[in-house]
Amino acid sequence: MERLSPAGGFVVGLVCLLVSLGALVSLPRATDGSVPVAIVFPPWTDGAEAIARSFAVGHRVLRSGRFSAIVVVAPTPGGQAPSLPQGAWFSLVLAGLAGCLDIPGQTEKLS
């Protein structure tokens, strides 16, 4: 089996990075506070800490997501979204992603 040259390995790594960034940029972003969003924290952030940070900037927390580092927050009454909590990576609109970010089985219990 042939080994990649250092330049070839760099190209493969660069392509993987660009594809990952493209996928991240294509996810639905929250533009205003009129819809529920999922706030994504780093995986090492404790669930209670993620919720506390979300409350601290004025979000109305609905529940945790599939992972403890994901916090689902309610839309704001005025449509003005509070700022992203300290340490959060990004926020995503739940449209089309709710099943990926919710806790398994939670949807069935609510309906």
Secondary structure by P-SEA (a helix, b strand, c coil): cccccaaaaaaaaaaaaaaaaaaaaaccccccccbbbbbbccccccaaaaaaaaaaaccccccccccccbbbbcccccccccccccccccccccccccccccccccccccc
